[in-house]
Amino acid sequence: QVQLVESGGGLVQAGGSLRLSCAASPSFSINVMGWYRQPPGKQRELVAVIISGGSTRYADSVKGRFTISRDNANLHLQMNSLKPEDTAVYYCYALRFGSPSWGQGTQVTVSS
């Protein structure tokens, strides 16, 4: 099990930027890390993942606007050109030895 602690959520106007961070402990042997989000009244959905080795995948809705990165124990999500539809609780995810772990979530609210 990996302990994941997110930070960086908040309220921002449409067109603005936010940077989410997630601290993982322990951080070694984590094969996949990523961000998911759950908009109000909707199911949780993939935002972006980064695989050991550095390859990344993005949801079509965020391509060109969001960038996922990782530096050892920390995962980041740079979110630019935010839209009201990006409003959601954002969750950090890690896969280690085949077992998934989730953070507690951080709220991102984009006002129009």
N, C-alpha and C positions, 0 to 999 in steps of 0.2 A: 504494500500500500504506500502511496506517495501522498504527502501532505501538500496541498496546493493553496496558496493564498493570493487572491487577486487584489489589485488596486488600480485606481485611475479612472473609475467611472465618474459620471456626473451629468450635469445639464449643460447643453450647448445649443447654440442656434444653428439652423440649417446652413450648410456651407462651411461650418467650423470643423475643428479637429480635436481629437482626443487620443491619448496613448494609454492603452491598458498594459499592465504588467502582471506577471504571475510568478511567484517564487515557489520553487519545487524543492521538497526535502524528503528523502534523499534525491539527488539529481543524477546519479550514475545509472547506467543501464536503462535509461528511458529511451525507447525506440521511436515513439511518436508523441508529439505534443500538439495541442491545437486549441482553437477557440470555437465554441458553440454559442448560440444565442436562443433565447425563447421570448418572442414578442408576446404582448398581452393577448391572451385567449388563443394562442397558437402553440404548436408543438415545437420542441427544441430542434434546431437545425444547425448544420455545419456552416461555419464561417470560413475557417482556414485551418490547415494542418501543415506541420513541418516534420519531415521524417529524418531520422539520423542519417547524416550524409548531406543534408541540406535541401533536399527537394521539397517543394511546396505545392499545395493545392488550395484553390479558392472557390468559394461559391460564385456563380456567375454574377449575382447581384452586387458583389463587392469588388470584383476584379477591376484593377486600375485605380481603386480608391483606398483599399486597405493593404497593408504590408505586414506579414508575420515574420518574426525573427526570434532567434534564440541565442543566448550566450550562456552556455553551461547550465546553471541552475535557474536561469530566468527566461521566461517567455514574454514576448511583447507583441502588441498589435497596434500599429499606427493606423489610425482611422482619419482619413481626410475627406473633404467634400461630403460631410455627413448629411443624411436625409432624414426626414421624420420617420420613414419606414425602417430606419436602423434602430429605432427605439426598442429596447429589449433588455433582459437580464443576460449578461454575457458570462459564460462559464469557461474556465480553464480545464483542460483535459490532458491526461497523461496515460500512456500505455507502457507498462514495465513488466517484463516477464509474462506477458500475456494478460495481465490484470489491469483493468481500467480504474482510474481515480478521477474524481471531480472536485473542483473548488466549490466554494459556497456561493459564488456568483457576485457580480457587481452590476449595478443598474446604470444603463446609459439612456438618457432621454434627450431627444433632438426636437427642439421646438421649431415650428414653421414661422 
